[in-house]
Amino acid sequence: MKQNYEEWFSFVGEQDLPLADLDVILMRKDPPFDTEFIYATYILERAEEKGTLIVNKPQSLRGL
């Protein structure tokens, strides 16, 4: 992530990492919200408990 409004992130490729090793996770999904989405929010909630900042709180996303 960068402090640049026009180019605030850059994709450098896929990596398999433990979510708790990340500083920030931005969660964004357009409807429909399916079972896979609900499971993802529970996984993100565990990463949040370990100190990762989750933008768009998992608990709030489930309440949509």
N, C-alpha and C positions, 0 to 999 in steps of 0.2 A: 504494500500500500504506500501511496505517496501523498504529499500535501500539494496536489496539483488538481484543480477542479476539472480540467479537460482530460487528463490521463492519470486517474487516481489509483490504478492497479495495472499490473502487467502479468500476463499468463506465461509461465516459463516451462510448463509441462506438468504431467501428472506424476504424483508421488504417493506411495502408501505410507502414511504417518499416523501415529496415535493422535487422536483429536486433542488429548490433554497436553500434547507437546506444542500445540499452536497457541499463539498469543490472542488471535481474534478469528472468529468464524462469522461470516455474514450469511444468514439464512434468508433466502428469497425464493418463493414458489408461487406461481399463479394457480388459481383453482383449476380443476377440482382437487380437493384435499382428500387423498385416499389413505388406505391403511399403511402403505409404505411411508407416506408423509408423517403419519402419527408416530410410527416406530422411530423415524428419524429424529423427531422432537425429543423422544425419551433418551436416545443416544446422545443428543446434544446437551440435554439436561445433565447427564453424567459428566461430560467434559466441563460444563460450567461449574459443577461441584468441585472439580479438580483445579479450578483457577482460570480456565479459558474464558475470555470475554465473548459472549454470544450476542451478536447484534440481532435484534428481534427475539426476545426471550421465548424459549421453547414452550413454557407454560402459557404464555399469551397467544402463541400461534395455535395451540390446541383449542383455545377458547373461541376461535373464529367460526 
